């Protein structure tokens, strides 16, 4: 480990905290901008996954482009589930949401189909209608109508906060 | 169409959340003077973030009741800290007047 040098993992963690703060602020009243809340929540988990993956890295890897957080985060969540089997349904619910949001990251959504709903930018659906996240992203529409989904989103936020604290304690800067 | 009362709406929300998450073992309704429904939920499933962060949402499921709902979601550890007075609920959330929903 390089003494006095910031690790890539710690830098991602610090930025994840910043993103989390913005997500929480917006999430206090989800009806204000549910699509932006979802986008920010996706960003938090993406950075968490990268913080975990690069916690022992001290220079930016050449291949550090957008990485699919799911693959690495899945492994992390699996490890946590093994330690807490009674929370399996809860983690399954959160992971479902995380995957939904990650799949909606524009670079990932486009790999599936140009007609795929995404967070952040407009897209053209299969009927050649122009759609945009605030109006047409399915989970955003659910957030406006179902307290169960709002509750799941908030559970994910609490999990992110708890995991940031846990990682913070384990990543040396 | 029947409009549910504030408390009945709170009950409906708590029951729905308990159905979704069996770990939700405690739900309390905090009566207020305006059209805001305040619910505190405790679940053995959720992570401990160490802070109390209420969130607001609109409740208009099936257009039954146009209310705003404020929810505080706590883990078991956070609930214990509240009861032990190590964590404080917001000023207008007084447990003395809270009513059980589950």
Boltz contact constraints between the chains, C-beta under 6 A:
constraints:
  - contact:
      token1: [A, 27]
      token2: [B, 55]
      max_distance: 6.0
  - contact:
      token1: [A, 28]
      token2: [B, 55]
      max_distance: 6.0
  - contact:
      token1: [A, 29]
      token2: [B, 56]
      max_distance: 6.0
  - contact:
      token1: [A, 30]
      token2: [B, 57]
      max_distance: 6.0
  - contact:
      token1: [A, 31]
      token2: [B, 58]
      max_distance: 6.0
  - contact:
      token1: [A, 87]
      token2: [B, 45]
      max_distance: 6.0
  - contact:
      token1: [A, 90]
      token2: [B, 45]
      max_distance: 6.0
  - contact:
      token1: [A, 147]
      token2: [B, 13]
      max_distance: 6.0
  - contact:
      token1: [A, 147]
      token2: [B, 57]
      max_distance: 6.0
  - contact:
      token1: [A, 148]
      token2: [B, 16]
      max_distance: 6.0
  - contact:
      token1: [A, 148]
      token2: [B, 20]
      max_distance: 6.0
  - contact:
      token1: [A, 150]
      token2: [B, 57]
      max_distance: 6.0
  - contact:
      token1: [A, 151]
      token2: [B, 17]
      max_distance: 6.0
  - contact:
      token1: [A, 154]
      token2: [B, 55]
      max_distance: 6.0
  - contact:
      token1: [A, 154]
      token2: [B, 73]
      max_distance: 6.0
  - contact:
      token1: [A, 155]
      token2: [B, 46]
      max_distance: 6.0
  - contact:
      token1: [A, 158]
      token2: [B, 46]
      max_distance: 6.0
  - contact:
      token1: [A, 158]
      token2: [B, 47]
      max_distance: 6.0
  - contact:
      token1: [A, 158]
      token2: [B, 49]
      max_distance: 6.0
  - contact:
      token1: [A, 159]
      token2: [B, 47]
      max_distance: 6.0
  - contact:
      token1: [A, 161]
      token2: [B, 49]
      max_distance: 6.0
  - contact:
      token1: [A, 162]
      token2: [B, 47]
      max_distance: 6.0
  - contact:
      token1: [A, 162]
      token2: [B, 48]
      max_distance: 6.0
  - contact:
      token1: [A, 162]
      token2: [B, 49]
      max_distance: 6.0
